[in-house]
C-alpha cells in the first residue's frame, strides 16, 4: 500500500468523496486507514491505496508516497 494526496472541497471531505474524486474502487482503498487530513484549511488529505492504483491516479513526480511502518527505536525507557 502507498499514500496519495487528494484535494477536496469541505463538502466532499470524506473517504467516499476522495474515492469518487480519484476514481477508485473500494478494493483499491484501505478503508480502515480512512481519510487523513494533511491540511484541511487547504483541502488537502491523504488516502492509503494499492500500489497499482497509486501509480494510476498520481502524475509522475507527484506520488505515490511510501507508507513505512512507524515503530519505536530501541527498548522502552
mmCIF file of the N, C-alpha and C atoms, coordinates in Angstrom:
data_MODEL
# 
_entry.id   MODEL 
# 
loop_
_atom_site.group_PDB 
_atom_site.id 
_atom_site.type_symbol 
_atom_site.label_atom_id 
_atom_site.label_alt_id 
_atom_site.label_comp_id 
_atom_site.label_asym_id 
_atom_site.label_entity_id 
_atom_site.label_seq_id 
_atom_site.pdbx_PDB_ins_code 
_atom_site.Cartn_x 
_atom_site.Cartn_y 
_atom_site.Cartn_z 
_atom_site.occupancy 
_atom_site.B_iso_or_equiv 
_atom_site.pdbx_formal_charge 
_atom_site.auth_seq_id 
_atom_site.auth_comp_id 
_atom_site.auth_asym_id 
_atom_site.auth_atom_id 
_atom_site.pdbx_PDB_model_num 
ATOM 1   N N  . UNK A 1 1  ? 0.845   -1.184 0.000   1.00 0.00 ? 1  UNK A N  1 
ATOM 2   C CA . UNK A 1 1  ? 0.000   0.000  0.000   1.00 0.00 ? 1  UNK A CA 1 
ATOM 3   C C  . UNK A 1 1  ? 0.892   1.251  0.000   1.00 0.00 ? 1  UNK A C  1 
ATOM 4   N N  . UNK A 1 2  ? 0.367   2.301  -0.624  1.00 0.00 ? 2  UNK A N  1 
ATOM 5   C CA . UNK A 1 2  ? 1.060   3.580  -0.715  1.00 0.00 ? 2  UNK A CA 1 
ATOM 6   C C  . UNK A 1 2  ? 0.079   4.692  -0.356  1.00 0.00 ? 2  UNK A C  1 
ATOM 7   N N  . UNK A 1 3  ? 0.609   5.877  -0.145  1.00 0.00 ? 3  UNK A N  1 
ATOM 8   C CA . UNK A 1 3  ? -0.234  7.029  0.172   1.00 0.00 ? 3  UNK A CA 1 
ATOM 9   C C  . UNK A 1 3  ? -0.321  7.956  -1.032  1.00 0.00 ? 3  UNK A C  1 
ATOM 10  N N  . UNK A 1 4  ? -1.504  8.481  -1.268  1.00 0.00 ? 4  UNK A N  1 
ATOM 11  C CA . UNK A 1 4  ? -1.706  9.507  -2.288  1.00 0.00 ? 4  UNK A CA 1 
ATOM 12  C C  . UNK A 1 4  ? -2.418  10.682 -1.633  1.00 0.00 ? 4  UNK A C  1 
ATOM 13  N N  . UNK A 1 5  ? -2.203  11.846 -2.194  1.00 0.00 ? 5  UNK A N  1 
ATOM 14  C CA . UNK A 1 5  ? -2.883  13.036 -1.684  1.00 0.00 ? 5  UNK A CA 1 
ATOM 15  C C  . UNK A 1 5  ? -4.009  13.404 -2.635  1.00 0.00 ? 5  UNK A C  1 
ATOM 16  N N  . UNK A 1 6  ? -5.006  14.037 -2.060  1.00 0.00 ? 6  UNK A N  1 
ATOM 17  C CA . UNK A 1 6  ? -6.161  14.457 -2.841  1.00 0.00 ? 6  UNK A CA 1 
ATOM 18  C C  . UNK A 1 6  ? -6.653  15.791 -2.289  1.00 0.00 ? 6  UNK A C  1 
ATOM 19  N N  . UNK A 1 7  ? -7.037  16.685 -3.194  1.00 0.00 ? 7  UNK A N  1 
ATOM 20  C CA . UNK A 1 7  ? -7.633  17.964 -2.794  1.00 0.00 ? 7  UNK A CA 1 
ATOM 21  C C  . UNK A 1 7  ? -9.137  17.819 -2.861  1.00 0.00 ? 7  UNK A C  1 
ATOM 22  N N  . UNK A 1 8  ? -9.797  18.193 -1.759  1.00 0.00 ? 8  UNK A N  1 
ATOM 23  C CA . UNK A 1 8  ? -11.253 18.072 -1.668  1.00 0.00 ? 8  UNK A CA 1 
ATOM 24  C C  . UNK A 1 8  ? -11.859 19.340 -1.094  1.00 0.00 ? 8  UNK A C  1 
ATOM 25  N N  . UNK A 1 9  ? -12.989 19.785 -1.645  1.00 0.00 ? 9  UNK A N  1 
ATOM 26  C CA . UNK A 1 9  ? -13.716 20.888 -1.014  1.00 0.00 ? 9  UNK A CA 1 
ATOM 27  C C  . UNK A 1 9  ? -14.341 20.384 0.291   1.00 0.00 ? 9  UNK A C  1 
ATOM 28  N N  . UNK A 1 10 ? -14.642 21.265 1.225   1.00 0.00 ? 10 UNK A N  1 
ATOM 29  C CA . UNK A 1 10 ? -15.176 20.834 2.525   1.00 0.00 ? 10 UNK A CA 1 
ATOM 30  C C  . UNK A 1 10 ? -16.378 19.897 2.432   1.00 0.00 ? 10 UNK A C  1 
ATOM 31  N N  . UNK A 1 11 ? -17.269 20.127 1.488   1.00 0.00 ? 11 UNK A N  1 
ATOM 32  C CA . UNK A 1 11 ? -18.475 19.295 1.382   1.00 0.00 ? 11 UNK A CA 1 
ATOM 33  C C  . UNK A 1 11 ? -18.167 17.871 0.921   1.00 0.00 ? 11 UNK A C  1 
ATOM 34  N N  . UNK A 1 12 ? -17.000 17.650 0.314   1.00 0.00 ? 12 UNK A N  1 
ATOM 35  C CA . UNK A 1 12 ? -16.634 16.321 -0.179  1.00 0.00 ? 12 UNK A CA 1 
ATOM 36  C C  . UNK A 1 12 ? -15.517 15.687 0.636   1.00 0.00 ? 12 UNK A C  1 
ATOM 37  N N  . UNK A 1 13 ? -15.179 16.254 1.779   1.00 0.00 ? 13 UNK A N  1 
ATOM 38  C CA . UNK A 1 13 ? -14.055 15.776 2.581   1.00 0.00 ? 13 UNK A CA 1 
ATOM 39  C C  . UNK A 1 13 ? -14.431 14.514 3.369   1.00 0.00 ? 13 UNK A C  1 
ATOM 40  N N  . UNK A 1 14 ? -14.694 13.449 2.622   1.00 0.00 ? 14 UNK A N  1 
ATOM 41  C CA . UNK A 1 14 ? -14.979 12.137 3.197   1.00 0.00 ? 14 UNK A CA 1 
ATOM 42  C C  . UNK A 1 14 ? -14.193 11.116 2.384   1.00 0.00 ? 14 UNK A C  1 
ATOM 43  N N  . UNK A 1 15 ? -14.070 9.909  2.917   1.00 0.00 ? 15 UNK A N  1 
ATOM 44  C CA . UNK A 1 15 ? -13.382 8.858  2.171   1.00 0.00 ? 15 UNK A CA 1 
ATOM 45  C C  . UNK A 1 15 ? -14.107 8.586  0.861   1.00 0.00 ? 15 UNK A C  1 
ATOM 46  N N  . UNK A 1 16 ? -15.425 8.559  0.905   1.00 0.00 ? 16 UNK A N  1 
ATOM 47  C CA . UNK A 1 16 ? -16.203 8.324  -0.309  1.00 0.00 ? 16 UNK A CA 1 
ATOM 48  C C  . UNK A 1 16 ? -15.970 9.437  -1.331  1.00 0.00 ? 16 UNK A C  1 
ATOM 49  N N  . UNK A 1 17 ? -15.885 10.678 -0.869  1.00 0.00 ? 17 UNK A N  1 
ATOM 50  C CA . UNK A 1 17 ? -15.601 11.803 -1.757  1.00 0.00 ? 17 UNK A CA 1 
ATOM 51  C C  . UNK A 1 17 ? -14.233 11.681 -2.405  1.00 0.00 ? 17 UNK A C  1 
ATOM 52  N N  . UNK A 1 18 ? -13.244 11.249 -1.630  1.00 0.00 ? 18 UNK A N  1 
ATOM 53  C CA . UNK A 1 18 ? -11.897 11.059 -2.165  1.00 0.00 ? 18 UNK A CA 1 
ATOM 54  C C  . UNK A 1 18 ? -11.882 9.935  -3.190  1.00 0.00 ? 18 UNK A C  1 
ATOM 55  N N  . UNK A 1 19 ? -12.596 8.858  -2.902  1.00 0.00 ? 19 UNK A N  1 
ATOM 56  C CA . UNK A 1 19 ? -12.652 7.740  -3.845  1.00 0.00 ? 19 UNK A CA 1 
ATOM 57  C C  . UNK A 1 19 ? -13.292 8.178  -5.160  1.00 0.00 ? 19 UNK A C  1 
ATOM 58  N N  . UNK A 1 20 ? -14.358 8.959  -5.069  1.00 0.00 ? 20 UNK A N  1 
ATOM 59  C CA . UNK A 1 20 ? -15.015 9.474  -6.282  1.00 0.00 ? 20 UNK A CA 1 
ATOM 60  C C  . UNK A 1 20 ? -14.064 10.378 -7.061  1.00 0.00 ? 20 UNK A C  1 
ATOM 61  N N  . UNK A 1 21 ? -13.425 11.290 -6.350  1.00 0.00 ? 21 UNK A N  1 
ATOM 62  C CA . UNK A 1 21 ? -12.530 12.263 -6.999  1.00 0.00 ? 21 UNK A CA 1 
ATOM 63  C C  . UNK A 1 21 ? -11.384 11.558 -7.727  1.00 0.00 ? 21 UNK A C  1 
ATOM 64  N N  . UNK A 1 22 ? -10.850 10.477 -7.104  1.00 0.00 ? 22 UNK A N  1 
ATOM 65  C CA . UNK A 1 22 ? -9.713  9.762  -7.689  1.00 0.00 ? 22 UNK A CA 1 
ATOM 66  C C  . UNK A 1 22 ? -10.126 8.613  -8.606  1.00 0.00 ? 22 UNK A C  1 
ATOM 67  N N  . UNK A 1 23 ? -11.402 8.280  -8.633  1.00 0.00 ? 23 UNK A N  1 
ATOM 68  C CA . UNK A 1 23 ? -11.871 7.179  -9.464  1.00 0.00 ? 23 UNK A CA 1 
ATOM 69  C C  . UNK A 1 23 ? -11.423 5.825  -8.952  1.00 0.00 ? 23 UNK A C  1 
ATOM 70  N N  . UNK A 1 24 ? -11.471 5.633  -7.638  1.00 0.00 ? 24 UNK A N  1 
ATOM 71  C CA . UNK A 1 24 ? -11.014 4.395  -7.006  1.00 0.00 ? 24 UNK A CA 1 
ATOM 72  C C  . UNK A 1 24 ? -12.186 3.539  -6.549  1.00 0.00 ? 24 UNK A C  1 
ATOM 73  N N  . UNK A 1 25 ? -11.973 2.233  -6.598  1.00 0.00 ? 25 UNK A N  1 
ATOM 74  C CA . UNK A 1 25 ? -12.976 1.302  -6.070  1.00 0.00 ? 25 UNK A CA 1 
ATOM 75  C C  . UNK A 1 25 ? -12.637 0.984  -4.612  1.00 0.00 ? 25 UNK A C  1 
ATOM 76  N N  . UNK A 1 26 ? -13.586 0.409  -3.910  1.00 0.00 ? 26 UNK A N  1 
ATOM 77  C CA . UNK A 1 26 ? -13.377 0.056  -2.503  1.00 0.00 ? 26 UNK A CA 1 
ATOM 78  C C  . UNK A 1 26 ? -12.246 -0.960 -2.342  1.00 0.00 ? 26 UNK A C  1 
ATOM 79  N N  . UNK A 1 27 ? -12.037 -1.823 -3.341  1.00 0.00 ? 27 UNK A N  1 
ATOM 80  C CA . UNK A 1 27 ? -10.983 -2.833 -3.283  1.00 0.00 ? 27 UNK A CA 1 
ATOM 81  C C  . UNK A 1 27 ? -9.586  -2.211 -3.387  1.00 0.00 ? 27 UNK A C  1 
ATOM 82  N N  . UNK A 1 28 ? -9.503  -0.986 -3.917  1.00 0.00 ? 28 UNK A N  1 
ATOM 83  C CA . UNK A 1 28 ? -8.209  -0.325 -4.094  1.00 0.00 ? 28 UNK A CA 1 
ATOM 84  C C  . UNK A 1 28 ? -7.824  0.560  -2.912  1.00 0.00 ? 28 UNK A C  1 
ATOM 85  N N  . UNK A 1 29 ? -8.722  0.741  -1.975  1.00 0.00 ? 29 UNK A N  1 
ATOM 86  C CA . UNK A 1 29 ? -8.522  1.681  -0.874  1.00 0.00 ? 29 UNK A CA 1 
ATOM 87  C C  . UNK A 1 29 ? -8.503  0.949  0.462   1.00 0.00 ? 29 UNK A C  1 
ATOM 88  N N  . UNK A 1 30 ? -7.609  1.378  1.357   1.00 0.00 ? 30 UNK A N  1 
ATOM 89  C CA . UNK A 1 30 ? -7.595  0.849  2.724   1.00 0.00 ? 30 UNK A CA 1 
ATOM 90  C C  . UNK A 1 30 ? -8.644  1.641  3.509   1.00 0.00 ? 30 UNK A C  1 
ATOM 91  N N  . UNK A 1 31 ? -9.847  1.105  3.561   1.00 0.00 ? 31 UNK A N  1 
ATOM 92  C CA . UNK A 1 31 ? -10.950 1.830  4.211   1.00 0.00 ? 31 UNK A CA 1 
ATOM 93  C C  . UNK A 1 31 ? -10.745 1.943  5.720   1.00 0.00 ? 31 UNK A C  1 
ATOM 94  N N  . UNK A 1 32 ? -9.997  1.029  6.317   1.00 0.00 ? 32 UNK A N  1 
ATOM 95  C CA . UNK A 1 32 ? -9.723  1.117  7.754   1.00 0.00 ? 32 UNK A CA 1 
ATOM 96  C C  . UNK A 1 32 ? -8.785  2.290  8.058   1.00 0.00 ? 32 UNK A C  1 
ATOM 97  N N  . UNK A 1 33 ? -7.910  2.610  7.129   1.00 0.00 ? 33 UNK A N  1 
ATOM 98  C CA . UNK A 1 33 ? -6.990  3.743  7.285   1.00 0.00 ? 33 UNK A CA 1 
ATOM 99  C C  . UNK A 1 33 ? -7.769  5.051  7.200   1.00 0.00 ? 33 UNK A C  1 
ATOM 100 N N  . UNK A 1 34 ? -8.722  5.070  6.279   1.00 0.00 ? 34 UNK A N  1 
ATOM 101 C CA . UNK A 1 34 ? -9.602  6.230  6.159   1.00 0.00 ? 34 UNK A CA 1 
ATOM 102 C C  . UNK A 1 34 ? -8.980  7.405  5.432   1.00 0.00 ? 34 UNK A C  1 
ATOM 103 N N  . UNK A 1 35 ? -9.586  8.547  5.606   1.00 0.00 ? 35 UNK A N  1 
ATOM 104 C CA . UNK A 1 35 ? -9.144  9.804  5.023   1.00 0.00 ? 35 UNK A CA 1 
ATOM 105 C C  . UNK A 1 35 ? -8.401  10.574 6.109   1.00 0.00 ? 35 UNK A C  1 
ATOM 106 N N  . UNK A 1 36 ? -7.145  10.918 5.854   1.00 0.00 ? 36 UNK A N  1 
ATOM 107 C CA . UNK A 1 36 ? -6.309  11.584 6.854   1.00 0.00 ? 36 UNK A CA 1 
ATOM 108 C C  . UNK A 1 36 ? -6.116  13.042 6.457   1.00 0.00 ? 36 UNK A C  1 
ATOM 109 N N  . UNK A 1 37 ? -6.517  13.977 7.320   1.00 0.00 ? 37 UNK A N  1 
ATOM 110 C CA . UNK A 1 37 ? -6.319  15.393 6.995   1.00 0.00 ? 37 UNK A CA 1 
ATOM 111 C C  . UNK A 1 37 ? -4.845  15.772 7.070   1.00 0.00 ? 37 UNK A C  1 
ATOM 112 N N  . UNK A 1 38 ? -4.317  16.349 5.992   1.00 0.00 ? 38 UNK A N  1 
ATOM 113 C CA . UNK A 1 38 ? -2.949  16.871 5.986   1.00 0.00 ? 38 UNK A CA 1 
ATOM 114 C C  . UNK A 1 38 ? -2.978  18.371 6.227   1.00 0.00 ? 38 UNK A C  1 
ATOM 115 N N  . UNK A 1 39 ? -3.836  19.058 5.500   1.00 0.00 ? 39 UNK A N  1 
ATOM 116 C CA . UNK A 1 39 ? -4.042  20.499 5.669   1.00 0.00 ? 39 UNK A CA 1 
ATOM 117 C C  . UNK A 1 39 ? -5.488  20.793 5.280   1.00 0.00 ? 39 UNK A C  1 
ATOM 118 N N  . UNK A 1 40 ? -6.431  20.540 6.216   1.00 0.00 ? 40 UNK A N  1 
ATOM 119 C CA . UNK A 1 40 ? -7.846  20.719 5.877   1.00 0.00 ? 40 UNK A CA 1 
ATOM 120 C C  . UNK A 1 40 ? -8.193  22.141 5.440   1.00 0.00 ? 40 UNK A C  1 
ATOM 121 N N  . UNK A 1 41 ? -7.465  23.127 5.936   1.00 0.00 ? 41 UNK A N  1 
ATOM 122 C CA . UNK A 1 41 ? -7.712  24.506 5.521   1.00 0.00 ? 41 UNK A CA 1 
ATOM 123 C C  . UNK A 1 41 ? -7.476  24.708 4.033   1.00 0.00 ? 41 UNK A C  1 
ATOM 124 N N  . UNK A 1 42 ? -6.557  23.933 3.479   1.00 0.00 ? 42 UNK A N  1 
ATOM 125 C CA . UNK A 1 42 ? -6.257  23.980 2.052   1.00 0.00 ? 42 UNK A CA 1 
ATOM 126 C C  . UNK A 1 42 ? -6.960  22.861 1.290   1.00 0.00 ? 42 UNK A C  1 
ATOM 127 N N  . UNK A 1 43 ? -7.732  22.022 2.021   1.00 0.00 ? 43 UNK A N  1 
ATOM 128 C CA . UNK A 1 43 ? -8.460  20.931 1.387   1.00 0.00 ? 43 UNK A CA 1 
ATOM 129 C C  . UNK A 1 43 ? -7.578  19.760 0.990   1.00 0.00 ? 43 UNK A C  1 
ATOM 130 N N  . UNK A 1 44 ? -6.465  19.538 1.686   1.00 0.00 ? 44 UNK A N  1 
ATOM 131 C CA . UNK A 1 44 ? -5.506  18.502 1.328   1.00 0.00 ? 44 UNK A CA 1 
ATOM 132 C C  . UNK A 1 44 ? -5.605  17.322 2.295   1.00 0.00 ? 44 UNK A C  1 
ATOM 133 N N  . UNK A 1 45 ? -5.778  16.118 1.725   1.00 0.00 ? 45 UNK A N  1 
ATOM 134 C CA . UNK A 1 45 ? -5.967  14.896 2.505   1.00 0.00 ? 45 UNK A CA 1 
ATOM 135 C C  . UNK A 1 45 ? -5.125  13.766 1.919   1.00 0.00 ? 45 UNK A C  1 
ATOM 136 N N  . UNK A 1 46 ? -4.914  12.712 2.707   1.00 0.00 ? 46 UNK A N  1 
ATOM 137 C CA . UNK A 1 46 ? -4.190  11.525 2.253   1.00 0.00 ? 46 UNK A CA 1 
ATOM 138 C C  . UNK A 1 46 ? -5.101  10.312 2.337   1.00 0.00 ? 46 UNK A C  1 
ATOM 139 N N  . UNK A 1 47 ? -4.891  9.382  1.390   1.00 0.00 ? 47 UNK A N  1 
ATOM 140 C CA . UNK A 1 47 ? -5.633  8.135  1.327   1.00 0.00 ? 47 UNK A CA 1 
ATOM 141 C C  . UNK A 1 47 ? -4.609  7.029  1.083   1.00 0.00 ? 47 UNK A C  1 
ATOM 142 N N  . UNK A 1 48 ? -4.805  5.888  1.712   1.00 0.00 ? 48 UNK A N  1 
ATOM 143 C CA . UNK A 1 48 ? -3.915  4.731  1.515   1.00 0.00 ? 48 UNK A CA 1 
ATOM 144 C C  . UNK A 1 48 ? -4.553  3.815  0.477   1.00 0.00 ? 48 UNK A C  1 
ATOM 145 N N  . UNK A 1 49 ? -3.800  3.538  -0.602  1.00 0.00 ? 49 UNK A N  1 
ATOM 146 C CA . UNK A 1 49 ? -4.335  2.766  -1.723  1.00 0.00 ? 49 UNK A CA 1 
ATOM 147 C C  . UNK A 1 49 ? -3.327  1.693  -2.148  1.00 0.00 ? 49 UNK A C  1 
ATOM 148 N N  . UNK A 1 50 ? -3.777  0.778  -3.019  1.00 0.00 ? 50 UNK A N  1 
ATOM 149 C CA . UNK A 1 50 ? -2.855  -0.212 -3.561  1.00 0.00 ? 50 UNK A CA 1 
ATOM 150 C C  . UNK A 1 50 ? -1.798  0.501  -4.394  1.00 0.00 ? 50 UNK A C  1 
ATOM 151 N N  . UNK A 1 51 ? -0.643  -0.130 -4.534  1.00 0.00 ? 51 UNK A N  1 
ATOM 152 C CA . UNK A 1 51 ? 0.438   0.496  -5.293  1.00 0.00 ? 51 UNK A CA 1 
ATOM 153 C C  . UNK A 1 51 ? 0.031   0.755  -6.742  1.00 0.00 ? 51 UNK A C  1 
ATOM 154 N N  . UNK A 1 52 ? -0.654  -0.190 -7.354  1.00 0.00 ? 52 UNK A N  1 
ATOM 155 C CA . UNK A 1 52 ? -1.095  -0.034 -8.735  1.00 0.00 ? 52 UNK A CA 1 
ATOM 156 C C  . UNK A 1 52 ? -2.036  1.169  -8.872  1.00 0.00 ? 52 UNK A C  1 
ATOM 157 N N  . UNK A 1 53 ? -2.986  1.284  -7.965  1.00 0.00 ? 53 UNK A N  1 
ATOM 158 C CA . UNK A 1 53 ? -3.915  2.415  -8.002  1.00 0.00 ? 53 UNK A CA 1 
ATOM 159 C C  . UNK A 1 53 ? -3.174  3.725  -7.768  1.00 0.00 ? 53 UNK A C  1 
ATOM 160 N N  . UNK A 1 54 ? -2.218  3.718  -6.856  1.00 0.00 ? 54 UNK A N  1 
ATOM 161 C CA . UNK A 1 54 ? -1.448  4.921  -6.572  1.00 0.00 ? 54 UNK A CA 1 
ATOM 162 C C  . UNK A 1 54 ? -0.728  5.454  -7.795  1.00 0.00 ? 54 UNK A C  1 
ATOM 163 N N  . UNK A 1 55 ? -0.122  4.559  -8.566  1.00 0.00 ? 55 UNK A N  1 
ATOM 164 C CA . UNK A 1 55 ? 0.573   4.990  -9.782  1.00 0.00 ? 55 UNK A CA 1 
ATOM 165 C C  . UNK A 1 55 ? -0.413  5.465  -10.845 1.00 0.00 ? 55 UNK A C  1 
ATOM 166 N N  . UNK A 1 56 ? -1.592  4.894  -10.867 1.00 0.00 ? 56 UNK A N  1 
ATOM 167 C CA . UNK A 1 56 ? -2.597  5.273  -11.854 1.00 0.00 ? 56 UNK A CA 1 
ATOM 168 C C  . UNK A 1 56 ? -3.172  6.668  -11.598 1.00 0.00 ? 56 UNK A C  1 
ATOM 169 N N  . UNK A 1 57 ? -3.360  7.031  -10.325 1.00 0.00 ? 57 UNK A N  1 
ATOM 170 C CA . UNK A 1 57 ? -4.072  8.279  -10.015 1.00 0.00 ? 57 UNK A CA 1 
ATOM 171 C C  . UNK A 1 57 ? -3.171  9.476  -9.736  1.00 0.00 ? 57 UNK A C  1 
ATOM 172 N N  . UNK A 1 58 ? -1.847  9.271  -9.723  1.00 0.00 ? 58 UNK A N  1 
ATOM 173 C CA . UNK A 1 58 ? -0.954  10.404 -9.461  1.00 0.00 ? 58 UNK A CA 1 
ATOM 174 C C  . UNK A 1 58 ? -0.085  10.693 -10.671 1.00 0.00 ? 58 UNK A C  1 
ATOM 175 N N  . UNK A 1 59 ? 0.118   11.959 -10.979 1.00 0.00 ? 59 UNK A N  1 
ATOM 176 C CA . UNK A 1 59 ? 1.017   12.319 -12.077 1.00 0.00 ? 59 UNK A CA 1 
ATOM 177 C C  . UNK A 1 59 ? 2.457   11.954 -11.712 1.00 0.00 ? 59 UNK A C  1 
ATOM 178 N N  . UNK A 1 60 ? 3.301   11.642 -12.684 1.00 0.00 ? 60 UNK A N  1 
ATOM 179 C CA . UNK A 1 60 ? 4.708   11.335 -12.391 1.00 0.00 ? 60 UNK A CA 1 
ATOM 180 C C  . UNK A 1 60 ? 5.363   12.469 -11.609 1.00 0.00 ? 60 UNK A C  1 
ATOM 181 N N  . UNK A 1 61 ? 6.120   12.107 -10.603 1.00 0.00 ? 61 UNK A N  1 
ATOM 182 C CA . UNK A 1 61 ? 6.808   13.090 -9.778  1.00 0.00 ? 61 UNK A CA 1 
ATOM 183 C C  . UNK A 1 61 ? 5.975   13.656 -8.640  1.00 0.00 ? 61 UNK A C  1 
ATOM 184 N N  . UNK A 1 62 ? 4.689   13.296 -8.573  1.00 0.00 ? 62 UNK A N  1 
ATOM 185 C CA . UNK A 1 62 ? 3.813   13.817 -7.518  1.00 0.00 ? 62 UNK A CA 1 
ATOM 186 C C  . UNK A 1 62 ? 3.277   12.718 -6.619  1.00 0.00 ? 62 UNK A C  1 
ATOM 187 N N  . UNK A 1 63 ? 3.915   11.587 -6.596  1.00 0.00 ? 63 UNK A N  1 
ATOM 188 C CA . UNK A 1 63 ? 3.461   10.475 -5.776  1.00 0.00 ? 63 UNK A CA 1 
ATOM 189 C C  . UNK A 1 63 ? 3.400   9.234  -6.624  1.00 0.00 ? 63 UNK A C  1 
ATOM 190 N N  . UNK A 1 64 ? 2.979   8.153  -6.092  1.00 0.00 ? 64 UNK A N  1 
ATOM 191 C CA . UNK A 1 64 ? 2.524   7.966  -4.718  1.00 0.00 ? 64 UNK A CA 1 
ATOM 192 C C  . UNK A 1 64 ? 3.694   8.003  -3.744  1.00 0.00 ? 64 UNK A C  1 
ATOM 193 N N  . UNK A 1 65 ? 3.357   8.042  -2.465  1.00 0.00 ? 65 UNK A N  1 
ATOM 194 C CA . UNK A 1 65 ? 4.350   8.150  -1.411  1.00 0.00 ? 65 UNK A CA 1 
ATOM 195 C C  . UNK A 1 65 ? 4.392   6.867  -0.594  1.00 0.00 ? 65 UNK A C  1 
ATOM 196 N N  . UNK A 1 66 ? 5.572   6.528  -0.120  1.00 0.00 ? 66 UNK A N  1 
ATOM 197 C CA . UNK A 1 66 ? 5.753   5.320  0.688   1.00 0.00 ? 66 UNK A CA 1 
ATOM 198 C C  . UNK A 1 66 ? 4.973   5.433  1.990   1.00 0.00 ? 66 UNK A C  1 
ATOM 199 N N  . UNK A 1 67 ? 4.633   4.300  2.547   1.00 0.00 ? 67 UNK A N  1 
ATOM 200 C CA . UNK A 1 67 ? 3.927   4.237  3.827   1.00 0.00 ? 67 UNK A CA 1 
ATOM 201 C C  . UNK A 1 67 ? 4.661   3.255  4.741   1.00 0.00 ? 67 UNK A C  1 
ATOM 202 N N  . UNK A 1 68 ? 5.882   3.634  5.182   1.00 0.00 ? 68 UNK A N  1 
ATOM 203 C CA . UNK A 1 68 ? 6.654   2.709  6.012   1.00 0.00 ? 68 UNK A CA 1 
ATOM 204 C C  . UNK A 1 68 ? 6.039   2.577  7.396   1.00 0.00 ? 68 UNK A C  1 
ATOM 205 N N  . UNK A 1 69 ? 6.240   1.408  8.016   1.00 0.00 ? 69 UNK A N  1 
ATOM 206 C CA . UNK A 1 69 ? 5.729   1.254  9.387   1.00 0.00 ? 69 UNK A CA 1 
ATOM 207 C C  . UNK A 1 69 ? 6.501   2.172  10.333  1.00 0.00 ? 69 UNK A C  1 
ATOM 208 N N  . UNK A 1 70 ? 5.808   2.685  11.307  1.00 0.00 ? 70 UNK A N  1 
ATOM 209 C CA . UNK A 1 70 ? 6.442   3.540  12.310  1.00 0.00 ? 70 UNK A CA 1 
ATOM 210 C C  . UNK A 1 70 ? 6.500   2.754  13.611  1.00 0.00 ? 70 UNK A C  1 
ATOM 211 N N  . UNK A 1 71 ? 7.729   2.566  14.089  1.00 0.00 ? 71 UNK A N  1 
ATOM 212 C CA . UNK A 1 71 ? 7.935   1.774  15.293  1.00 0.00 ? 71 UNK A CA 1 
ATOM 213 C C  . UNK A 1 71 ? 8.915   2.512  16.204  1.00 0.00 ? 71 UNK A C  1 
ATOM 214 N N  . UNK A 1 72 ? 8.871   2.208  17.493  1.00 0.00 ? 72 UNK A N  1 
ATOM 215 C CA . UNK A 1 72 ? 9.851   2.823  18.392  1.00 0.00 ? 72 UNK A CA 1 
ATOM 216 C C  . UNK A 1 72 ? 11.242  2.276  18.098  1.00 0.00 ? 72 UNK A C  1 
ATOM 217 N N  . UNK A 1 73 ? 12.229  3.094  18.327  1.00 0.00 ? 73 UNK A N  1 
ATOM 218 C CA . UNK A 1 73 ? 13.623  2.690  18.135  1.00 0.00 ? 73 UNK A CA 1 
ATOM 219 C C  . UNK A 1 73 ? 14.203  2.277  19.490  1.00 0.00 ? 73 UNK A C  1 
ATOM 220 N N  . UNK A 1 74 ? 14.536  1.021  19.616  1.00 0.00 ? 74 UNK A N  1 
ATOM 221 C CA . UNK A 1 74 ? 15.134  0.525  20.855  1.00 0.00 ? 74 UNK A CA 1 
ATOM 222 C C  . UNK A 1 74 ? 14.084  0.184  21.898  1.00 0.00 ? 74 UNK A C  1 
ATOM 223 N N  . UNK A 1 75 ? 14.556  -0.317 23.043  1.00 0.00 ? 75 UNK A N  1 
ATOM 224 C CA . UNK A 1 75 ? 13.622  -0.717 24.114  1.00 0.00 ? 75 UNK A CA 1 
ATOM 225 C C  . UNK A 1 75 ? 12.996  0.504  24.779  1.00 0.00 ? 75 UNK A C  1 
ATOM 226 N N  . UNK A 1 76 ? 11.785  0.355  25.291  1.00 0.00 ? 76 UNK A N  1 
ATOM 227 C CA . UNK A 1 76 ? 11.143  1.463  26.022  1.00 0.00 ? 76 UNK A CA 1 
ATOM 228 C C  . UNK A 1 76 ? 11.964  1.851  27.243  1.00 0.00 ? 76 UNK A C  1 
ATOM 229 N N  . UNK A 1 77 ? 11.969  3.111  27.560  1.00 0.00 ? 77 UNK A N  1 
ATOM 230 C CA . UNK A 1 77 ? 12.731  3.586  28.718  1.00 0.00 ? 77 UNK A CA 1 
ATOM 231 C C  . UNK A 1 77 ? 11.831  4.140  29.770  1.00 0.00 ? 77 UNK A C  1 
# 
